[in-house]
Structures are given as structure tokens and as C-alpha cells.
Amino acid sequence: MAARSMLRSVWTSFAGLKVGATCPMVKVQQRIIVPQLPALTVQSRGIRQVVEKKDNKTTTIEGQILDVPAAPQPPNPTAKCPIYRWNLQHKYNYTDVLLLSQFIRSDGGLLPRKITGLCLEEHRKIAICVQMAHRAGLLPDHKPKLPEGHVPKRPKPQLNRYLTRWSIDSVKPIYKSGLKWSKRRMPVGDPALKDNVCYSVKPLYLKH
Amino acid sequence: MDGLQVGLQFLFTGLNPLQQILHCVLQWATFARSWFVIDARMQPPGKIATMCSVRLQGKHKPIYHAMSDCGDHVVVINTKQIAFSGNKWEQKVYSSHSGYPGGFKQVTAAQLHHKDPKAIVKLAVYGMLPRNLHRRTMMQRLHIFADDELPEDIQANLTEELPQPREIPRKLSEYTQEEIDAFPRLWTPQ
């Protein structure tokens, strides 16, 4: 993105120049070819680690750039969204924790779309999958920090669950479920993930 | 006694005694009642119940007949750690009526599980068995335990452990650091 912004600034500076009237007869090419910068000179900010150093009275907080080894090239590098770059469009689920953990903060919240670069639909799908993974207990280390000395009033019942669409406290029991032709069904999973690849013979049931 | 019977049978059939004994042994083996074990940890109770009902009726055997009492015993363990999909813990309601006026009770799955961890699996299997007089005997052959501990006599009888219907997903803490590092970074901060 920085490279793009740099190129854009170069383009505007060139466009601003008035082409000298050397050959008025010759048609001046409107399109100015911007010099291609070699890859080594492209700047990227990189991932930094916050390091605090304390002297007698001064504390220096430094963001040291980590040496990240060269990552493997994605199979589709021209796409905008990282999931489309790696061709994972309809292939991930709430169980793919290694994928989901790359888009969450340490306390479980999602990172903003402007930083991760996801497209809107994929951002929403990942949000849904992260929610389901949290409720299934697959991300035990990404819980929000409780203030010290916090004692829960009632011990929460430890119930195993998976593919939970709604939040636990917001759901009410179905006291009258109705007759066979008009049952009030219990939703499972999410319709956003309906287009996922299904390797089994049975289709994905969203209403149980 | 058995030898006499075999000898007598030998008089009336064209088989030799060894073949006769083999036939007896095979008969015992096919009609023997086996004991299955299912671990219900992190499994949906409905899928566990279908596996149980199939084996309690004897429908997994080629010699099945409704009248021939060919059902097996099934032991379900760890029913306390059962997992419902969706929001069924809060939405699914188990109703019962005591028969007396004002005796209609409706309890959510979470409340029922808290009161009795075995009840959900028991009710699920009961609803999946055929609605005849054999159902009660089949339920007597079903043994449910909320945790891992089994009495010794049941443990001595077990013959086969059935595979779990649902694949348990791995938590992030269960992945090794090498696996986490091997997974490529999808995006880098700019």
C-alpha cells in the first residue's frame, strides 16, 4: 500500500509538470510512463515488537522491527482480499482456528477491516466464524482481561456447544414448538457459510 | 450332555461330529449378545442415540428379526460432556405431565442436564426405539454413565468400542508451535 501511495505521488508530480513545447507537431503522449521501482526499494513498515527499557529516570519505549523470514507466495497474488489471494473462499469453517487467530486481537476481538485488508463479505464471515469458535471454546487464550479480584456471582454452567449462531443469554426456550408442518426450528450454524464446500453426501442443515 | 446330543444328532444327519460341533459354536457366536461402548464426550446426543438404537434393536446384524430378540447391550460413558449444536441448550424444551392438574412441567435442556446428566441421552434413545413392548427391555440393556467410571462387571463384559460420530475440533492451545509456524501468514500490516 505504501508502494502504491508512493507511485501515486510520483504520478501526480509528473502529471503536474508541463511538457515543454519541443515538438508541437508531434503528438505528446498523454500517458507518462512511471519508472518501475525494483522490489528491494519498496518500503513496508513490517511487524514490530514493543520493547520497554527503563533507566534511572527515563523509560524508552521502542518498536523494534522483527526479522520475519520471507513468507511463501500466495497462489493468487493479484487479488485484494487475503482470503482470495490464498484461494480459501468457501473452504474455511469455525474449526480452522489457525486461520481465524490471524485476524483477532489478544482479547478475542476482530481487527479492523482497513488493517487486515479483507473484503466486506469475508470480514463478516470471519466475524461469524470467530464468534462460533469463541462459543465452542476453541480460543481459550483470547479471553478479555477481567479486573483483578473479580469473583463471578454465580458459577457459570460449563456446557459444551458448537455452531452456535446466537449469543447464549439472548436466546429464549421454545416452549411451543408447533406441529409437524409448522415447527419452530432451532437454528444451527449461519447462512453466510451456506456456500461452503461440502465434501459429505448430506447437505448442510441450518434448521434443526 | 452335549456329547450325547451331538451323538444323537449324528445319527440323523449326514454330518460328522466335528462339523456338528462347529455348527453349534457358530450358532452361539452369531446369536451371542455383545456389549458395545460409546464415548459421548463432545458428541451430539442425537447421533449417539441413533447408534445406540440401531444396536439395541439388533439392526446392525444380518440375522435381524423383530421377534428374535437379537439386540445387544450398549454402554454410553461421559454423558456429562455432551455437546449440543446451535443454541439447543437454551432452546430445546423437555416437557412432561405428572397426570395431576397443574402438573405440566417444561424444562430446558440445560436445566435438565444440570439436574440429571444422563436424562438427555436416555430420552433421546427412548424416542428412537420402536414404540412396542420390546422398548422397555431394550432400555434395560442400555447402560448410561455420566462420567468415565464403570463398575467392574460391566467393564469385564465389554467387547467393542464404537467410533465417535463427530470429529472433535482442536483448540488453539492444542496446536504445537511448529504447526502454528508452518501455517502461512495471510496478511502483513502495512
Interface residues (C-beta under 8 A of the other chain):
Chain A: M1 A2 S44 R45 G46 I47 V68 A71 P72 P74 P82 I83 R85 W86 Y94 T95 V97 L98 L99 S101 Q102 I115 T116 G117 A136 G137 L138 L139 P140 D141 H142 P157 L159 N160 R161 Y162 L163 T164 R165 W166 I168 V171 K172 P173 I174 Y175 S177 M186 P187 V188 G189 H208
Chain B: M42 Q81 I82 A83 F84 S85 G86 N87 K88 W89 E90 Q91 K92 V93 Q106 T108 A110 H113 H114 P169 R170 K171 L172 S173 Y175 E179 I180 F183 P184 R185 L186 W187 T188 P189 Q190
